[in-house]
């Protein structure tokens, strides 16, 4: 755990069947953050056991585990709610940095520092969202991402370059505000976040390119439909100020 940071950093990362790489990824994350929130989303391999063993001698690590897979966005919603809990308990402040990233190797932990430093340099911004290098992505994935990015830009009122990146830095108070409207169904998280954040008038930066060392597909066309519908509902919720009644 890095305790020498001027602003506290909280990393949220969901995990699903990552037994081969999870310890390596977590070792790279832990040196760059103050608190680490890991959400095991119903892994059926040894990921849970490996994380439990790894965290035994670590401070500032919070591990939430579920037996049934519900999708990355549902897991992230639990992580967002835990950030709110840390704020309520006084362990973090309203302007401390919340970093969201994947644990499957597509997000290099080195960019925790890069995106956090960019966030601090921009001073008054609310969200810094990494823009992926798509050199390792298949054509259909590039087209799908472009389509969702255009739709999110239209619904959110901010012109994104890559809304589906899911490697972002924000502030505690901004994340908690987004949580008021966040649905978190299956894989809708990045799309929802982008729309909600734009509609709430947050100051967003999506210009910092991040290299993606590998491509891993976990979604299909049906998932894309769910993402689109959930994003539209999230947009309506913000427009009509329909906040979530409770967050578990």
Secondary structure by P-SEA (a helix, b strand, c coil): ccccccbbbbbbbbbccccccaaaaaaaaaacccbbbbbbcccccaaaaaaaaaacccccbbbbbbcccccaaaaaaaaaaaaaaaaaacccccccbbbbbbccccccccaaaaaaaaaaaaccccbbbbbbccccccaaaaaaaaaaaaaaaaaacccccccccccccccaaaaaaaaacccccccaaaaaaaaaaaaacccccccbbbbbcbbbbcccaaaaaaaaaaaaaaaaaaaacccccccc
